[in-house]
Amino acid sequence: MYSEKKHVTIANLNKTLKEKELASISNSSLQRVLPTIGFKYKKDGNRRFLVEQSSIALLRTKFLRSYNDYEKR
């Protein structure tokens, strides 16, 4: 959603998850689950937005690089 320049909110994220049939949970449950799977809220002035924790992003990047290296062999 972020790469598509969409505003990421709990409601929009939940709507997208339901459209892609990945999850069917309430907004409040989604809000409670996000911090446990590696997301945090970051403040920029008056706005709050969701970002991946840096350790999770690093692990994802390492995995994707190793996967791409394996595919090239």
VMD Tcl script that builds the backbone (N, CA, C; Angstrom):
set m [mol new atoms 219]
animate dup $m
set s [atomselect $m all]
$s set {name element resname resid chain x y z} {
  {N N MET 1 A 0.821 -1.190 0.000}
  {CA C MET 1 A 0.000 0.000 0.000}
  {C C MET 1 A 0.864 1.254 0.000}
  {N N TYR 2 A 1.965 1.197 0.745}
  {CA C TYR 2 A 2.831 2.364 0.823}
  {C C TYR 2 A 3.466 2.660 -0.535}
  {N N SER 3 A 3.891 1.601 -1.246}
  {CA C SER 3 A 4.508 1.813 -2.555}
  {C C SER 3 A 3.502 2.310 -3.581}
  {N N GLU 4 A 2.220 2.041 -3.360}
  {CA C GLU 4 A 1.169 2.527 -4.250}
  {C C GLU 4 A 0.694 3.918 -3.862}
  {N N LYS 5 A 1.369 4.537 -2.883}
  {CA C LYS 5 A 1.058 5.890 -2.399}
  {C C LYS 5 A -0.331 5.977 -1.766}
  {N N LYS 6 A -0.773 4.864 -1.136}
  {CA C LYS 6 A -2.046 4.869 -0.421}
  {C C LYS 6 A -1.780 5.147 1.044}
  {N N HIS 7 A -2.698 5.838 1.681}
  {CA C HIS 7 A -2.593 6.129 3.105}
  {C C HIS 7 A -2.905 4.854 3.873}
  {N N VAL 8 A -1.954 4.365 4.658}
  {CA C VAL 8 A -2.127 3.106 5.379}
  {C C VAL 8 A -2.773 3.368 6.733}
  {N N THR 9 A -3.994 2.918 6.875}
  {CA C THR 9 A -4.708 2.991 8.144}
  {C C THR 9 A -5.148 1.575 8.500}
  {N N ILE 10 A -5.570 1.399 9.726}
  {CA C ILE 10 A -6.052 0.091 10.153}
  {C C ILE 10 A -7.247 -0.332 9.296}
  {N N ALA 11 A -8.164 0.587 9.046}
  {CA C ALA 11 A -9.358 0.263 8.258}
  {C C ALA 11 A -8.986 -0.105 6.821}
  {N N ASN 12 A -8.098 0.679 6.196}
  {CA C ASN 12 A -7.685 0.383 4.819}
  {C C ASN 12 A -6.905 -0.925 4.742}
  {N N LEU 13 A -6.048 -1.166 5.716}
  {CA C LEU 13 A -5.278 -2.394 5.740}
  {C C LEU 13 A -6.196 -3.599 5.918}
  {N N ASN 14 A -7.160 -3.490 6.806}
  {CA C ASN 14 A -8.107 -4.572 7.028}
  {C C ASN 14 A -8.947 -4.828 5.780}
  {N N LYS 15 A -9.345 -3.780 5.109}
  {CA C LYS 15 A -10.123 -3.910 3.875}
  {C C LYS 15 A -9.313 -4.640 2.807}
  {N N THR 16 A -8.042 -4.301 2.678}
  {CA C THR 16 A -7.171 -4.948 1.703}
  {C C THR 16 A -6.961 -6.419 2.048}
  {N N LEU 17 A -6.782 -6.723 3.326}
  {CA C LEU 17 A -6.615 -8.115 3.744}
  {C C LEU 17 A -7.857 -8.944 3.437}
  {N N LYS 18 A -9.028 -8.351 3.641}
  {CA C LYS 18 A -10.272 -9.068 3.349}
  {C C LYS 18 A -10.463 -9.252 1.855}
  {N N GLU 19 A -10.094 -8.257 1.031}
  {CA C GLU 19 A -10.223 -8.361 -0.421}
  {C C GLU 19 A -9.323 -9.463 -0.972}
  {N N LYS 20 A -8.132 -9.577 -0.412}
  {CA C LYS 20 A -7.188 -10.601 -0.879}
  {C C LYS 20 A -7.394 -11.939 -0.177}
  {N N GLU 21 A -8.407 -11.998 0.677}
  {CA C GLU 21 A -8.773 -13.208 1.414}
  {C C GLU 21 A -7.603 -13.757 2.233}
  {N N LEU 22 A -6.857 -12.864 2.882}
  {CA C LEU 22 A -5.741 -13.263 3.734}
  {C C LEU 22 A -6.145 -13.349 5.193}
  {N N ALA 23 A -7.070 -12.513 5.609}
  {CA C ALA 23 A -7.514 -12.513 7.002}
  {C C ALA 23 A -8.899 -11.889 7.081}
  {N N SER 24 A -9.647 -12.341 8.063}
  {CA C SER 24 A -10.970 -11.775 8.301}
  {C C SER 24 A -11.099 -11.527 9.804}
  {N N ILE 25 A -10.564 -10.384 10.240}
  {CA C ILE 25 A -10.600 -10.029 11.656}
  {C C ILE 25 A -11.110 -8.602 11.799}
  {N N SER 26 A -11.426 -8.227 13.015}
  {CA C SER 26 A -11.926 -6.873 13.253}
  {C C SER 26 A -10.756 -5.886 13.281}
  {N N ASN 27 A -11.084 -4.614 13.166}
  {CA C ASN 27 A -10.056 -3.568 13.188}
  {C C ASN 27 A -9.304 -3.545 14.515}
  {N N SER 28 A -10.038 -3.738 15.620}
  {CA C SER 28 A -9.380 -3.701 16.924}
  {C C SER 28 A -8.429 -4.883 17.097}
  {N N SER 29 A -8.809 -6.054 16.592}
  {CA C SER 29 A -7.914 -7.213 16.664}
  {C C SER 29 A -6.678 -6.998 15.807}
  {N N LEU 30 A -6.870 -6.439 14.633}
  {CA C LEU 30 A -5.740 -6.150 13.748}
  {C C LEU 30 A -4.781 -5.161 14.408}
  {N N GLN 31 A -5.330 -4.163 15.074}
  {CA C GLN 31 A -4.507 -3.163 15.756}
  {C C GLN 31 A -3.672 -3.800 16.867}
  {N N ARG 32 A -4.233 -4.802 17.551}
  {CA C ARG 32 A -3.493 -5.492 18.612}
  {C C ARG 32 A -2.461 -6.467 18.065}
  {N N VAL 33 A -2.714 -7.037 16.894}
  {CA C VAL 33 A -1.821 -8.041 16.323}
  {C C VAL 33 A -0.592 -7.417 15.659}
  {N N LEU 34 A -0.738 -6.278 15.042}
  {CA C LEU 34 A 0.354 -5.674 14.274}
  {C C LEU 34 A 1.657 -5.512 15.061}
  {N N PRO 35 A 1.657 -5.015 16.288}
  {CA C PRO 35 A 2.922 -4.914 17.020}
  {C C PRO 35 A 3.587 -6.267 17.298}
  {N N THR 36 A 2.794 -7.316 17.434}
  {CA C THR 36 A 3.376 -8.627 17.721}
  {C C THR 36 A 4.019 -9.267 16.502}
  {N N ILE 37 A 3.675 -8.825 15.293}
  {CA C ILE 37 A 4.273 -9.405 14.093}
  {C C ILE 37 A 5.330 -8.502 13.467}
  {N N GLY 38 A 5.773 -7.495 14.194}
  {CA C GLY 38 A 6.911 -6.712 13.742}
  {C C GLY 38 A 6.631 -5.324 13.215}
  {N N PHE 39 A 5.494 -4.761 13.502}
  {CA C PHE 39 A 5.188 -3.396 13.086}
  {C C PHE 39 A 5.113 -2.504 14.318}
  {N N LYS 40 A 5.405 -1.228 14.120}
  {CA C LYS 40 A 5.285 -0.266 15.205}
  {C C LYS 40 A 4.730 1.032 14.640}
  {N N TYR 41 A 4.229 1.868 15.518}
  {CA C TYR 41 A 3.737 3.179 15.118}
  {C C TYR 41 A 4.859 4.186 15.269}
  {N N LYS 42 A 5.002 5.035 14.274}
  {CA C LYS 42 A 6.014 6.076 14.301}
  {C C LYS 42 A 5.295 7.411 14.174}
  {N N LYS 43 A 5.742 8.392 14.929}
  {CA C LYS 43 A 5.123 9.718 14.880}
  {C C LYS 43 A 5.981 10.668 14.068}
  {N N ASP 44 A 5.314 11.453 13.253}
  {CA C ASP 44 A 5.958 12.504 12.481}
  {C C ASP 44 A 5.086 13.739 12.632}
  {N N GLY 45 A 5.441 14.570 13.584}
  {CA C GLY 45 A 4.605 15.734 13.880}
  {C C GLY 45 A 3.314 15.274 14.521}
  {N N ASN 46 A 2.182 15.583 13.900}
  {CA C ASN 46 A 0.883 15.185 14.427}
  {C C ASN 46 A 0.404 13.849 13.882}
  {N N ARG 47 A 1.115 13.294 12.892}
  {CA C ARG 47 A 0.661 12.075 12.237}
  {C C ARG 47 A 1.349 10.843 12.817}
  {N N ARG 48 A 0.611 9.752 12.883}
  {CA C ARG 48 A 1.167 8.458 13.277}
  {C C ARG 48 A 1.008 7.520 12.099}
  {N N PHE 49 A 2.031 6.711 11.842}
  {CA C PHE 49 A 1.912 5.751 10.759}
  {C C PHE 49 A 2.628 4.460 11.119}
  {N N LEU 50 A 2.229 3.395 10.469}
  {CA C LEU 50 A 2.799 2.080 10.714}
  {C C LEU 50 A 4.069 1.900 9.910}
  {N N VAL 51 A 5.093 1.365 10.537}
  {CA C VAL 51 A 6.329 1.012 9.845}
  {C C VAL 51 A 6.790 -0.346 10.351}
  {N N GLU 52 A 7.550 -1.026 9.512}
  {CA C GLU 52 A 8.147 -2.284 9.935}
  {C C GLU 52 A 9.277 -1.986 10.893}
  {N N GLN 53 A 9.444 -2.816 11.904}
  {CA C GLN 53 A 10.593 -2.650 12.787}
  {C C GLN 53 A 11.850 -2.950 11.977}
  {N N SER 54 A 12.926 -2.243 12.259}
  {CA C SER 54 A 14.136 -2.362 11.449}
  {C C SER 54 A 14.702 -3.775 11.474}
  {N N SER 55 A 14.599 -4.480 12.591}
  {CA C SER 55 A 15.129 -5.846 12.647}
  {C C SER 55 A 14.349 -6.780 11.723}
  {N N ILE 56 A 13.037 -6.591 11.628}
  {CA C ILE 56 A 12.208 -7.413 10.748}
  {C C ILE 56 A 12.514 -7.096 9.291}
  {N N ALA 57 A 12.670 -5.828 8.975}
  {CA C ALA 57 A 13.000 -5.434 7.603}
  {C C ALA 57 A 14.354 -5.999 7.193}
  {N N LEU 58 A 15.319 -6.008 8.104}
  {CA C LEU 58 A 16.638 -6.559 7.815}
  {C C LEU 58 A 16.556 -8.055 7.538}
  {N N LEU 59 A 15.813 -8.790 8.348}
  {CA C LEU 59 A 15.648 -10.232 8.127}
  {C C LEU 59 A 14.973 -10.515 6.785}
  {N N ARG 60 A 13.962 -9.728 6.442}
  {CA C ARG 60 A 13.274 -9.905 5.168}
  {C C ARG 60 A 14.216 -9.648 4.003}
  {N N THR 61 A 15.032 -8.602 4.114}
  {CA C THR 61 A 15.988 -8.267 3.055}
  {C C THR 61 A 17.023 -9.370 2.885}
  {N N LYS 62 A 17.554 -9.891 3.985}
  {CA C LYS 62 A 18.532 -10.984 3.914}
  {C C LYS 62 A 17.927 -12.217 3.255}
  {N N PHE 63 A 16.697 -12.544 3.630}
  {CA C PHE 63 A 16.039 -13.701 3.050}
  {C C PHE 63 A 15.854 -13.530 1.546}
  {N N LEU 64 A 15.369 -12.368 1.127}
  {CA C LEU 64 A 15.123 -12.145 -0.297}
  {C C LEU 64 A 16.413 -12.165 -1.103}
  {N N ARG 65 A 17.491 -11.635 -0.542}
  {CA C ARG 65 A 18.773 -11.680 -1.246}
  {C C ARG 65 A 19.273 -13.108 -1.394}
  {N N SER 66 A 19.175 -13.903 -0.329}
  {CA C SER 66 A 19.622 -15.294 -0.418}
  {C C SER 66 A 18.731 -16.079 -1.379}
  {N N TYR 67 A 17.452 -15.786 -1.397}
  {CA C TYR 67 A 16.530 -16.447 -2.314}
  {C C TYR 67 A 16.884 -16.113 -3.761}
  {N N ASN 68 A 17.148 -14.843 -4.033}
  {CA C ASN 68 A 17.525 -14.432 -5.393}
  {C C ASN 68 A 18.846 -15.062 -5.814}
  {N N ASP 69 A 19.815 -15.145 -4.909}
  {CA C ASP 69 A 21.087 -15.780 -5.221}
  {C C ASP 69 A 20.896 -17.259 -5.535}
  {N N TYR 70 A 20.018 -17.925 -4.815}
  {CA C TYR 70 A 19.740 -19.338 -5.041}
  {C C TYR 70 A 19.066 -19.548 -6.394}
  {N N GLU 71 A 18.151 -18.652 -6.773}
  {CA C GLU 71 A 17.448 -18.754 -8.040}
  {C C GLU 71 A 18.381 -18.553 -9.233}
  {N N LYS 72 A 19.427 -17.755 -9.077}
  {CA C LYS 72 A 20.355 -17.475 -10.173}
  {C C LYS 72 A 21.271 -18.647 -10.470}
  {N N ARG 73 A 21.410 -19.583 -9.551}
  {CA C ARG 73 A 22.297 -20.738 -9.755}
  {C C ARG 73 A 21.766 -21.700 -10.738}
}
mol reanalyze $m
mol bondsrecalc $m
mol representation Tube
mol addrep $m
